[in-house]
């Protein structure tokens, strides 16, 4: 039995830099199911061929303190922390009362955009 090298959510690439996101690890059938980022399709990779793939380098797009929003949405999300391949975020609950904490994978960060923070001179205190 071959042990899986990747886990669900990993973005991997082959020698030609063809990238896919692992959506399922099927230990019984010794294969991964994936979603292609380019072809927008699904497929499979046998564990026996996993050495032809490697984790794709992921570039961090946002930093702690950034305010972002999902494209087409108006809710502001705050980046609270950055971990291995994901952000710890807080999201308004929709009622304006509290916030939910969640994770945002680097592989999904292209669905979000940075919200520019507008400078307001009236908020300055003496010696700022």
Buried (B, 14 or more C-beta within 10 A) or exposed (E): EEEBBBEEBBBBBBEEEBBBBBEEBEEEEBBBBBBEBEEEEEEEBEBEEBEEBEEBEBEEBBEEEBEBBBEEEEEEBBBEEBEEBBBBBBBBEEEEEEBEEEEBBBBBBEEBBEBEEEEEEEEEEEEE
